[in-house]
Protein backbone atom coordinates (compact mmCIF):
# COMPACT_ATOMS: atom_id res chain seq x y z
CA UNK A 1 0.00 0.00 0.00
CA UNK A 2 1.05 3.58 -0.45
CA UNK A 3 2.51 4.77 2.84
CA UNK A 4 0.79 8.13 3.20
CA UNK A 5 -0.22 7.39 6.77
CA UNK A 6 0.37 10.96 7.85
CA UNK A 7 -1.36 11.50 11.16
CA UNK A 8 -2.83 9.77 14.17
CA UNK A 9 -2.18 6.33 15.56
CA UNK A 10 -1.41 4.37 12.39
CA UNK A 11 1.04 7.00 11.23
CA UNK A 12 2.82 6.84 14.55
CA UNK A 13 3.03 3.07 14.47
CA UNK A 14 4.40 2.99 10.95
CA UNK A 15 6.80 5.79 11.79
CA UNK A 16 8.38 3.40 14.25
CA UNK A 17 9.68 1.30 11.43
CA UNK A 18 10.84 4.35 9.48
CA UNK A 19 12.57 5.70 12.57
CA UNK A 20 14.70 2.61 12.57
CA UNK A 21 16.36 3.81 9.38
CA UNK A 22 17.81 6.77 11.24
CA UNK A 23 19.42 4.72 13.99
CA UNK A 24 23.19 4.86 14.06
CA UNK A 25 24.09 1.19 13.82
CA UNK A 26 27.48 -0.22 14.73
CA UNK A 27 29.90 -0.96 11.93
CA UNK A 28 28.44 -3.49 9.50
CA UNK A 29 30.25 -6.48 8.09
CA UNK A 30 31.38 -6.34 4.45
CA UNK A 31 28.71 -6.77 1.80
CA UNK A 32 28.26 -10.31 0.58
CA UNK A 33 25.62 -9.76 -2.11
CA UNK A 34 26.13 -8.13 -5.47
CA UNK A 35 24.27 -4.91 -6.08
CA UNK A 36 21.59 -4.54 -8.71
CA UNK A 37 23.46 -3.69 -11.89
CA UNK A 38 20.96 -1.29 -13.43
CA UNK A 39 22.49 2.08 -14.14
CA UNK A 40 21.93 4.92 -16.57
CA UNK A 41 18.71 5.93 -18.29
CA UNK A 42 15.99 3.26 -18.13
CA UNK A 43 12.53 3.26 -19.74
CA UNK A 44 10.49 2.08 -16.77
CA UNK A 45 7.42 -0.07 -17.28
CA UNK A 46 5.58 2.19 -19.72
CA UNK A 47 1.99 3.33 -19.41
CA UNK A 48 -1.29 1.51 -19.21
CA UNK A 49 -4.40 3.03 -20.81
CA UNK A 50 -7.94 2.94 -19.48
CA UNK A 51 -10.42 4.20 -22.09
CA UNK A 52 -14.10 5.04 -22.31
CA UNK A 53 -15.20 6.64 -25.57
CA UNK A 54 -12.70 9.44 -26.30
CA UNK A 55 -11.59 9.81 -22.66
CA UNK A 56 -8.36 8.15 -21.50
CA UNK A 57 -6.62 7.65 -18.18
CA UNK A 58 -2.87 7.00 -18.56
CA UNK A 59 -1.45 5.04 -15.64
CA UNK A 60 2.11 4.55 -14.46
CA UNK A 61 2.72 1.80 -11.93
CA UNK A 62 4.95 2.98 -9.10
CA UNK A 63 7.36 0.62 -7.38
CA UNK A 64 9.61 0.70 -4.34
CA UNK A 65 12.41 -0.18 -4.02
CA UNK A 66 14.05 0.52 -7.39
CA UNK A 67 17.71 0.47 -8.52
CA UNK A 68 19.54 3.26 -6.74
CA UNK A 69 21.61 4.50 -9.67
CA UNK A 70 19.02 4.34 -12.43
CA UNK A 71 17.66 7.39 -14.20
CA UNK A 72 14.08 7.15 -15.37
CA UNK A 73 13.44 7.92 -19.03
CA UNK A 74 10.31 10.02 -18.67
CA UNK A 75 9.70 11.13 -22.27
CA UNK A 76 6.55 9.03 -22.69
CA UNK A 77 4.82 10.19 -19.54
CA UNK A 78 5.99 13.77 -20.13
CA UNK A 79 4.20 13.70 -23.47
CA UNK A 80 1.00 12.51 -21.79
CA UNK A 81 1.32 15.09 -19.04
CA UNK A 82 1.64 17.79 -21.70
CA UNK A 83 -1.86 16.97 -22.96
CA UNK A 84 -3.43 16.07 -19.61
CA UNK A 85 -6.30 17.92 -17.95
CA UNK A 86 -5.64 16.52 -14.46
CA UNK A 87 -3.50 14.16 -12.38
CA UNK A 88 -4.99 11.34 -10.32
CA UNK A 89 -2.88 10.69 -7.23
CA UNK A 90 -1.92 7.32 -5.84
CA UNK A 91 -4.18 5.97 -3.07
CA UNK A 92 -3.33 6.92 0.49
CA UNK A 93 -4.62 6.75 4.04
CA UNK A 94 -5.19 9.57 6.53
CA UNK A 95 -5.98 8.96 10.19
CA UNK A 96 -8.00 11.42 12.27
CA UNK A 97 -9.47 11.53 15.75
CA UNK A 98 -13.08 12.27 16.56
CA UNK A 99 -11.95 15.77 17.50
CA UNK A 100 -10.08 16.49 14.29
CA UNK A 101 -6.63 15.87 12.92
CA UNK A 102 -3.90 14.84 15.35
CA UNK A 103 -0.34 15.22 14.22
CA UNK A 104 1.68 12.03 14.43
CA UNK A 105 4.53 13.73 16.24
CA UNK A 106 2.32 14.33 19.27
CA UNK A 107 2.15 10.58 19.74
CA UNK A 108 5.64 9.65 18.59
CA UNK A 109 7.44 9.60 21.98
CA UNK A 110 4.86 7.20 23.36
CA UNK A 111 4.72 5.25 20.11
CA UNK A 112 8.45 4.60 20.27
CA UNK A 113 7.73 2.51 23.35
CA UNK A 114 5.19 0.50 21.38
CA UNK A 115 7.99 -0.69 19.13
CA UNK A 116 9.26 -2.84 22.01
CA UNK A 117 7.90 -6.19 23.12
CA UNK A 118 5.71 -5.95 26.25
CA UNK A 119 6.79 -7.16 29.70
CA UNK A 120 10.53 -6.68 28.97
CA UNK A 121 10.54 -9.68 26.66
CA UNK A 122 13.13 -10.21 23.94
CA UNK A 123 12.95 -11.90 20.56
CA UNK A 124 14.42 -15.06 22.09
CA UNK A 125 11.35 -15.22 24.37
CA UNK A 126 8.77 -15.05 21.57
CA UNK A 127 10.52 -16.88 18.72
CA UNK A 128 11.16 -20.59 18.43
CA UNK A 129 14.87 -21.37 19.00
CA UNK A 130 15.38 -22.39 15.35
CA UNK A 131 13.76 -19.19 14.10
CA UNK A 132 15.78 -17.03 16.48
CA UNK A 133 18.99 -18.73 15.31
CA UNK A 134 18.10 -17.87 11.70
CA UNK A 135 17.38 -14.28 12.75
CA UNK A 136 20.69 -14.01 14.59
CA UNK A 137 22.63 -15.10 11.50
CA UNK A 138 20.92 -12.57 9.24
CA UNK A 139 21.15 -9.83 11.87
CA UNK A 140 24.91 -10.36 12.11
CA UNK A 141 25.22 -10.09 8.33
CA UNK A 142 23.00 -7.07 7.67
CA UNK A 143 22.61 -5.12 10.93
CA UNK A 144 25.63 -5.89 13.07
CA UNK A 145 25.97 -5.77 16.83
CA UNK A 146 22.75 -4.02 17.81
CA UNK A 147 21.50 -5.52 21.07
CA UNK A 148 18.63 -3.07 21.43
CA UNK A 149 16.78 -4.54 18.46
CA UNK A 150 16.43 -7.80 20.39
CA UNK A 151 13.70 -6.07 22.42
CA UNK A 152 11.69 -5.04 19.36
CA UNK A 153 8.51 -6.71 18.24
CA UNK A 154 9.14 -9.09 15.31
CA UNK A 155 7.30 -6.84 12.85
CA UNK A 156 9.66 -3.93 13.48
CA UNK A 157 12.78 -6.09 13.64
CA UNK A 158 11.82 -7.61 10.28
CA UNK A 159 11.31 -4.15 8.79
CA UNK A 160 14.78 -3.01 9.79
CA UNK A 161 16.37 -6.20 8.50
CA UNK A 162 14.50 -5.84 5.22
CA UNK A 163 15.55 -2.20 4.80
CA UNK A 164 19.21 -3.07 5.42
CA UNK A 165 19.01 -5.82 2.80
CA UNK A 166 17.49 -3.36 0.32
CA UNK A 167 20.28 -0.85 0.90
CA UNK A 168 22.95 -3.54 0.55
CA UNK A 169 21.47 -4.67 -2.78
CA UNK A 170 21.86 -1.22 -4.32
CA UNK A 171 18.14 -0.43 -4.17
CA UNK A 172 16.41 2.74 -3.05
CA UNK A 173 12.98 3.31 -1.53
CA UNK A 174 12.68 6.57 -3.50
CA UNK A 175 10.58 5.48 -6.48
CA UNK A 176 10.76 8.12 -9.25
CA UNK A 177 7.25 7.81 -10.67
CA UNK A 178 5.06 9.63 -8.16
CA UNK A 179 7.46 12.50 -7.53
CA UNK A 180 7.99 13.12 -11.24
CA UNK A 181 4.27 13.18 -12.03
CA UNK A 182 3.42 15.46 -9.11
CA UNK A 183 6.25 17.89 -9.91
CA UNK A 184 5.08 18.07 -13.52
CA UNK A 185 1.53 18.73 -12.35
CA UNK A 186 2.81 21.57 -10.19
CA UNK A 187 4.73 23.14 -13.08
CA UNK A 188 1.75 22.89 -15.43
CA UNK A 189 -0.70 23.90 -12.69
CA UNK A 190 -2.77 20.81 -13.34
CA UNK A 191 -5.40 19.92 -10.76
CA UNK A 192 -4.26 17.03 -8.55
CA UNK A 193 -7.06 14.73 -7.48
CA UNK A 194 -6.27 13.10 -4.12
CA UNK A 195 -7.56 9.65 -3.26
CA UNK A 196 -7.51 9.32 0.50
CA UNK A 197 -9.15 6.76 2.74
CA UNK A 198 -9.93 8.53 6.02
CA UNK A 199 -9.83 6.41 9.18
CA UNK A 200 -11.16 7.82 12.44
CA UNK A 201 -9.82 6.69 15.82
CA UNK A 202 -11.50 8.54 18.67
CA UNK A 203 -9.07 7.52 21.43
CA UNK A 204 -5.56 7.37 19.95
CA UNK A 205 -3.71 7.51 23.27
CA UNK A 206 -5.80 4.74 24.80
CA UNK A 207 -5.42 2.71 21.61
CA UNK A 208 -1.67 3.15 21.78
CA UNK A 209 -1.61 2.00 25.42
CA UNK A 210 -3.56 -1.11 24.43
CA UNK A 211 -1.21 -1.73 21.51
CA UNK A 212 1.83 -1.62 23.81
CA UNK A 213 0.43 -4.35 26.03
CA UNK A 214 -1.38 -6.41 23.41
CA UNK A 215 -0.25 -9.33 21.32
CA UNK A 216 0.54 -8.93 17.63
CA UNK A 217 0.32 -11.78 15.15
CA UNK A 218 3.62 -10.91 13.49
CA UNK A 219 5.77 -14.02 13.83
CA UNK A 220 4.52 -15.38 10.51
CA UNK A 221 5.48 -12.20 8.65
CA UNK A 222 8.83 -12.22 10.47
CA UNK A 223 9.53 -15.77 9.30
CA UNK A 224 8.43 -14.91 5.76
CA UNK A 225 10.87 -12.01 5.64
CA UNK A 226 13.70 -14.26 6.80
CA UNK A 227 12.75 -16.88 4.24
CA UNK A 228 13.00 -14.32 1.44
CA UNK A 229 16.39 -13.12 2.62
CA UNK A 230 17.76 -16.64 3.10
CA UNK A 231 16.45 -18.24 -0.06
CA UNK A 232 15.30 -16.21 -3.03
CA UNK A 233 17.53 -13.26 -2.25
CA UNK A 234 17.37 -12.01 -5.85
CA UNK A 235 13.58 -11.64 -5.86
CA UNK A 236 13.42 -7.96 -4.96
CA UNK A 237 16.32 -7.22 -7.29
CA UNK A 238 14.59 -9.04 -10.14
CA UNK A 239 11.40 -7.08 -9.53
CA UNK A 240 13.26 -3.77 -9.43
CA UNK A 241 15.15 -4.66 -12.62
CA UNK A 242 11.89 -5.62 -14.37
CA UNK A 243 10.36 -2.25 -13.46
CA UNK A 244 13.42 -0.31 -14.63
CA UNK A 245 13.77 -2.11 -17.95
CA UNK A 246 10.06 -2.30 -18.75
CA UNK A 247 9.83 -6.10 -18.62
CA UNK A 248 6.04 -6.33 -18.34
CA UNK A 249 5.87 -10.13 -18.36
CA UNK A 250 8.29 -10.32 -15.43
CA UNK A 251 6.34 -7.63 -13.56
CA UNK A 252 3.14 -9.64 -13.95
CA UNK A 253 4.90 -12.48 -12.17
CA UNK A 254 6.85 -10.51 -9.58
CA UNK A 255 4.63 -7.49 -8.85
CA UNK A 256 3.48 -8.82 -5.47
CA UNK A 257 6.86 -10.14 -4.34
CA UNK A 258 7.09 -7.86 -1.32
CA UNK A 259 7.85 -9.63 1.96
CA UNK A 260 7.31 -6.47 4.01
CA UNK A 261 3.70 -6.44 2.82
CA UNK A 262 2.86 -9.30 5.15
CA UNK A 263 4.22 -7.31 8.09
CA UNK A 264 2.18 -4.25 7.16
CA UNK A 265 -0.87 -6.53 7.10
CA UNK A 266 0.04 -7.91 10.53
CA UNK A 267 0.38 -4.39 11.88
CA UNK A 268 -2.96 -3.24 10.50
CA UNK A 269 -4.61 -6.46 11.68
CA UNK A 270 -3.76 -5.79 15.32
CA UNK A 271 -6.75 -6.46 17.61
CA UNK A 272 -6.62 -2.91 18.96
CA UNK A 273 -7.25 -1.58 15.44
CA UNK A 274 -9.83 -4.18 14.44
CA UNK A 275 -11.83 -3.31 17.57
CA UNK A 276 -11.95 0.27 16.30
CA UNK A 277 -13.20 -0.66 12.85
CA UNK A 278 -9.87 -0.52 11.05
CA UNK A 279 -10.05 -3.50 8.70
CA UNK A 280 -9.78 -4.33 5.00
CA UNK A 281 -7.69 -1.19 4.49
CA UNK A 282 -6.23 -2.34 1.17
CA UNK A 283 -9.63 -3.28 -0.28
CA UNK A 284 -11.27 -0.06 0.89
CA UNK A 285 -8.41 2.04 -0.42
CA UNK A 286 -8.52 0.31 -3.80
CA UNK A 287 -12.28 0.76 -4.03
CA UNK A 288 -11.89 4.46 -3.31
CA UNK A 289 -9.26 4.77 -6.05
CA UNK A 290 -11.39 2.94 -8.63
CA UNK A 291 -14.29 5.25 -7.81
CA UNK A 292 -12.04 8.27 -8.36
CA UNK A 293 -10.73 6.80 -11.63
CA UNK A 294 -14.26 6.41 -12.97
CA UNK A 295 -15.02 9.99 -12.03
CA UNK A 296 -11.96 11.44 -13.78
CA UNK A 297 -12.73 9.39 -16.87
CA UNK A 298 -16.19 10.89 -16.93
CA UNK A 299 -15.04 14.47 -16.32
CA UNK A 300 -11.68 14.76 -18.09
CA UNK A 301 -10.64 13.89 -21.61
CA UNK A 302 -7.04 13.05 -20.63
CA UNK A 303 -5.76 12.22 -17.14
CA UNK A 304 -2.44 10.88 -15.89
CA UNK A 305 -2.53 8.71 -12.78
CA UNK A 306 -0.15 6.93 -10.44
CA UNK A 307 -0.93 3.65 -8.71
CA UNK A 308 1.30 1.06 -6.99
CA UNK A 309 2.21 -1.71 -9.42
CA UNK A 310 0.88 -4.33 -7.00
CA UNK A 311 -2.60 -2.76 -7.07
CA UNK A 312 -2.34 -2.27 -10.81
CA UNK A 313 -1.52 -5.85 -11.79
CA UNK A 314 -3.14 -7.99 -9.09
CA UNK A 315 -5.72 -10.51 -10.25
CA UNK A 316 -8.35 -8.46 -8.44
CA UNK A 317 -6.52 -5.15 -8.90
CA UNK A 318 -7.62 -1.87 -10.42
CA UNK A 319 -7.09 -2.84 -14.08
CA UNK A 320 -9.12 -6.03 -13.70
CA UNK A 321 -11.85 -4.14 -11.85
CA UNK A 322 -12.10 -1.38 -14.45
CA UNK A 323 -12.11 -3.90 -17.30
CA UNK A 324 -14.94 -5.81 -15.61
CA UNK A 325 -16.91 -2.55 -15.50
CA UNK A 326 -16.69 -2.09 -19.25
CA UNK A 327 -13.61 0.09 -19.64
CA UNK A 328 -11.05 -0.74 -22.28
CA UNK A 329 -7.67 -1.52 -20.73
CA UNK A 330 -4.53 -1.58 -22.87
CA UNK A 331 -1.11 -2.54 -21.55
CA UNK A 332 2.20 -0.97 -22.53
CA UNK A 333 3.13 -4.19 -24.35
CA UNK A 334 -0.11 -4.22 -26.34
CA UNK A 335 0.55 -3.98 -30.06
CA UNK A 336 -2.98 -3.66 -31.41
CA UNK A 337 -6.13 -1.80 -30.44
CA UNK A 338 -8.55 -4.48 -31.60
CA UNK A 339 -9.71 -5.84 -28.27
CA UNK A 340 -13.37 -5.43 -27.47
CA UNK A 341 -14.30 -2.92 -24.78
CA UNK A 342 -14.31 -4.42 -21.31
CA UNK A 343 -11.39 -6.79 -21.90
CA UNK A 344 -7.90 -6.56 -20.59
CA UNK A 345 -4.94 -6.28 -22.91
CA UNK A 346 -3.27 -9.48 -24.04
CA UNK A 347 -2.18 -11.70 -21.14
CA UNK A 348 -3.36 -9.26 -18.50
CA UNK A 349 -4.61 -10.76 -15.27
CA UNK A 350 -8.21 -12.10 -15.26
CA UNK A 351 -10.78 -11.10 -12.70
CA UNK A 352 -11.02 -13.54 -9.81
CA UNK A 353 -13.64 -13.70 -7.09
Long-range contacts (C-beta under 8 A, 24 or more apart in sequence): 1-91, 1-93, 1-261, 1-264, 1-281, 1-282, 1-285, 1-308, 2-62, 2-90, 2-91, 2-92, 2-93, 2-285, 2-308, 4-90, 4-92, 4-93, 4-94, 4-196, 5-92, 5-93, 5-94, 5-95, 6-92, 6-94, 6-95, 6-104, 7-94, 7-95, 7-96, 7-101, 7-102, 7-103, 7-104, 8-94, 8-95, 8-96, 8-97, 8-101, 8-102, 8-104, 8-107, 8-199, 8-201, 8-204, 9-95, 9-107, 9-111, 9-201, 9-204, 9-207, 9-208, 9-211, 9-273, 10-93, 10-95, 10-199, 10-201, 10-268, 10-273, 10-278, 11-95, 11-104, 12-104, 12-107, 12-108, 12-110, 12-111, 12-114, 12-204, 12-208, 13-111, 13-114, 13-211, 13-267, 14-264, 14-267, 15-104, 15-108, 15-111, 16-111, 16-112, 16-114, 16-115, 16-156, 17-155, 17-156, 17-159, 17-160, 19-112, 19-115, 20-156, 20-159, 20-160, 20-163, 21-160, 21-163, 23-146, 23-160, 25-143, 25-144, 25-146, 26-144, 26-145, 26-146, 27-144, 28-142, 28-143, 28-144, 28-164, 29-140, 29-141, 29-144, 31-168, 32-141, 33-168, 33-169, 33-233, 35-68, 35-168, 35-169, 35-170, 36-67, 36-68, 36-169, 36-170, 36-171, 36-237, 36-240, 36-241, 37-170, 38-67, 38-69, 38-70, 38-240, 38-241, 38-244, 38-245, 39-67, 39-69, 39-70, 40-69, 40-70, 40-71, 41-70, 41-71, 41-72, 41-73, 42-67, 42-70, 42-71, 42-72, 42-73, 42-244, 42-245, 42-246, 43-73, 43-76, 43-244, 43-245, 43-246, 44-72, 44-73, 44-74, 44-176, 44-177, 44-243, 44-244, 44-246, 45-242, 45-243, 45-246, 45-248, 45-251, 45-309, 45-332, 46-76, 46-246, 46-248, 46-331, 46-332, 46-333, 47-76, 47-77, 47-80, 47-332, 48-312, 48-319, 48-329, 48-330, 48-331, 48-332, 48-345, 49-328, 49-329, 49-330, 50-293, 50-297, 50-319, 50-322, 50-327, 50-328, 50-329, 51-327, 51-328, 51-329, 51-330, 51-341, 52-297, 52-298, 52-326, 52-327, 52-328, 54-301, 55-297, 55-298, 55-300, 55-301, 55-302, 56-297, 56-301, 56-302, 56-303, 57-88, 57-293, 57-296, 57-297, 57-303, 57-304, 57-305, 58-84, 58-302, 58-303, 58-304, 58-305, 59-304, 59-305, 59-306, 59-307, 59-312, 59-319, 60-177, 60-181, 60-304, 60-305, 60-306, 60-307, 61-177, 61-243, 61-251, 61-255, 61-307, 61-308, 61-309, 61-312, 61-313, 62-90, 62-175, 62-177, 62-178, 62-306, 62-307, 62-308, 62-309, 63-175, 63-177, 63-239, 63-240, 63-243, 63-308, 63-309, 64-173, 64-174, 64-175, 65-166, 65-171, 65-172, 65-173, 65-175, 65-236, 65-240, 66-171, 66-172, 66-174, 66-175, 66-176, 66-240, 66-243, 66-244, 67-170, 67-171, 67-172, 67-240, 67-241, 67-244, 68-170, 68-171, 68-172, 69-170, 70-244, 72-176, 72-177, 72-180, 72-244, 74-176, 74-180, 77-180, 77-181, 77-304, 78-184, 80-302, 80-304, 81-181, 81-184, 81-185, 81-188, 81-190, 81-304, 82-188, 83-302, 84-188, 84-190, 84-300, 84-302, 84-303, 84-304, 85-190, 85-191, 85-300, 85-301, 85-302, 85-303, 86-190, 86-191, 86-192, 86-193, 86-296, 86-300, 86-303, 86-304, 87-181, 87-182, 87-184, 87-185, 87-190, 87-191, 87-192, 87-193, 87-303, 87-304, 87-305, 87-306, 88-193, 88-195, 88-292, 88-293, 88-296, 88-303, 88-304, 88-305, 88-306, 89-182, 89-192, 89-193, 89-194, 89-195, 89-305, 89-306, 90-178, 90-195, 90-289, 90-305, 90-306, 90-307, 90-308, 91-195, 91-196, 91-197, 91-285, 91-286, 91-288, 91-289, 91-307, 91-308, 91-311, 92-194, 92-195, 92-196, 92-197, 92-285, 93-196, 93-197, 93-198, 93-199, 93-281, 93-285, 94-196, 94-197, 94-198, 94-199, 95-198, 95-199, 95-200, 95-201, 96-198, 96-199, 96-200, 96-201, 97-200, 97-201, 97-202, 97-203, 97-204, 98-200, 98-201, 98-202, 99-202, 102-204, 107-204, 107-205, 107-208, 110-205, 110-208, 111-208, 113-212, 114-208, 114-211, 114-212, 115-152, 115-153, 115-156, 116-151, 116-152, 116-153, 117-151, 117-152, 117-153, 118-212, 118-213, 118-214, 120-151, 121-151, 122-150, 122-151, 123-150, 123-151, 123-152, 123-154, 123-157, 124-150, 126-154, 126-219, 127-154, 127-219, 127-222, 131-219, 131-222, 131-223, 131-226, 134-226, 134-230, 135-161, 135-222, 135-226, 138-226, 138-229, 138-230, 142-168, 142-229, 153-216, 153-218, 154-216, 154-218, 154-219, 154-221, 154-222, 155-216, 155-218, 155-221, 155-222, 155-263, 155-266, 155-267, 157-222, 158-218, 158-221, 158-222, 158-225, 158-226, 158-259, 158-260, 158-263, 159-260, 159-263, 161-225, 161-226, 161-229, 162-225, 162-229, 162-259, 162-260, 165-229, 165-233, 165-236, 166-236, 169-236, 169-237, 171-236, 171-237, 171-240, 177-306, 178-306, 181-304, 181-306, 193-292, 193-296, 193-303, 195-285, 195-288, 195-289, 195-292, 196-288, 197-281, 197-284, 197-285, 197-288, 199-278, 199-281, 201-276, 201-278, 202-276, 207-272, 207-273, 207-276, 210-272, 211-270, 211-272, 214-270, 214-271, 214-272, 215-271, 216-266, 216-267, 216-270, 217-266, 217-269, 217-270, 218-263, 218-266, 218-267, 220-262, 220-266, 221-259, 221-262, 221-263, 221-265, 221-266, 222-263, 224-259, 224-262, 225-259, 225-260, 225-262, 225-263, 227-259, 228-259, 229-259, 243-309, 246-332, 248-331, 248-332, 248-333, 249-333, 249-347, 251-309, 251-313, 252-313, 252-347, 252-348, 252-349, 255-309, 255-310, 255-312, 255-313, 255-314, 256-310, 256-313, 256-314, 258-310, 261-310, 282-311, 286-311, 286-317, 286-318, 286-321, 289-318, 290-318, 290-321, 290-322, 293-318, 293-322, 294-322, 294-325, 297-327, 313-348, 313-349, 314-349, 315-349, 315-350, 315-351, 315-352, 316-351, 316-352, 317-349, 319-344, 319-348, 319-349, 320-344, 320-348, 320-349, 320-350, 320-351, 320-352, 321-351, 323-348, 323-351, 324-351
